[in-house]
């Protein structure tokens, strides 16, 4: 397969983990063209297996560590 992947849209609060329903911070694009969404916990739990079948992994778990914008201004 050649070509480039379409740009990945940012994850939002509406994107939910396919395992537990928590907010998703990781999108995994599969060889089949489908995608899986994971919370940080389930990505850590299943990451090794997922990486074997992933074409792309869009990881926003760093958002969990950074302070929310504007929080320091309060």
N, C-alpha and C positions, 0 to 999 in steps of 0.2 A: 504494500500500500504506500503510495507516495502522496505528497501534498502537505498542506499545513492544517492543523486543527483550528476550528473556529475559536475565537476568543471566549474565554470562560467568564460568565457573568459573576459578579461578587455574590457570596452567600448572604442571605438576609435572615431575619428572625423567623420568617415563614418557612424556611427550609428546615426540615426535621429529619433526625436520624432514622434510617430504615430499620434499625434494631430496637430502639427504645422510645422514639418520639421526642427526645430532647433536641435542643437547637443543634443543627448540623454546622460543623466548622470545617469539614473535609468533603470534597466532591471527588469521586473516583470515576473516571471514564473508562469503560471496559472495551476490550477488543471487539465485542459484539455490537458496539455502538450505544449500549445502554449506560446508565450511570447509577452509582450508589452514593448515598449521603450518610455520613457518620458523624456522631459527636466525637469529641477528643478521646473519651474513654474507650469507645468501641473501635476507633481507629488504632489505638495502641494495642487493644486486644487482638484484632484481626489483621493488623498491618502487614505482617509477613506474608500471609496468604493472599491478601489483596494486591500487593505489589507484583505478584506473579502473573496476574491477569489484567493489570492496569495498562492503559495506553497513556493516561495522564492522571496526575493527582494534584488537585488544587487544594492546598492546605492553608487555612486561615486560623489555625490554633494559636498563633502569636497574638491574636486579638484578645485572647483570654488573659494575657499577661500585661497588656498595656492599659494605662488608665483611660477611662472614658473621656472623650473630648469635652471640655468645659467643666469637668469636675473640680479642677483646681481653682476655677474662677468663683466658686460658690462661697 
